[in-house]
């Protein structure tokens, strides 16, 4: 992995507090083999630990976002013997990446440039927001291989589209368009393909300009509270508020309101 080499499976760059991670196997529709998963995980962890990064964008090069698992690698001999997410085991690596994206302490946007199916669909579902090109297509296609979803769809889809719709999409494994994805809430915006990265950039810039610590705390609470009672959620919110009130961004927000000016947050 390097910062921009076209020969690398995963590209990484940082600009204006926005980290962009691009899957770069266009001839294979950005299918996820073990080597790609290892590099993808490294890139995501790099963005997570870099305090200068305040938003993460995940996208793909070529005409696909991600076609899911590289089944050619599986056909060559697939083993599932290690639960360590840093190992070479495909499922452990994939599950580690999905979990890391879901718990990422900063906003995550998937810029879906083309087909996103199987584990590729799950990858974009783990983001906070999905912006889709008109050409994007989606599908939880596992049943076509005679298996159930194994990289998060059964967790994410019901929370995004509701249980009945999730069952329909998973049981049938059908491919659906970007317009349908917008209608059912899978994506937040659909734009012409040539405008995808500009539109994503606008979302990312607005999020990166926000109070990063407060957004991260809100994200954690939103996700944790789905399984909590109201009382537990209120206690969790109170703990998060106490943390956020110690940040420079909170102080800046108070000063901006008092001075009747827009705040200038720094993510601290």
Secondary structure, DSSP 4 states (H G I P E B T S, - for coil): --SS-TTSSEEEEEETTEEEEEE--GGGTT-B-HHHHHHHHHHHHHHHH-TT--EEEEEESTTEEE--B-HHHHHT--------TTSS-HHHHHHHHHHHHHT-SSEEEEEE-SEEETHHHHHHHTSSEEEEETT-EEE-GGGGGT----SSHHHHHHHHH-HHHHHHHHHH---EEHHHHHHHTS-SEEE-GGGHHHHHHHHHHHHHTS-HHHHHHHHHHHHHGGGS-HHHHHHHHHHHHHHHTTSHHHHHHHHHHHHTS-------
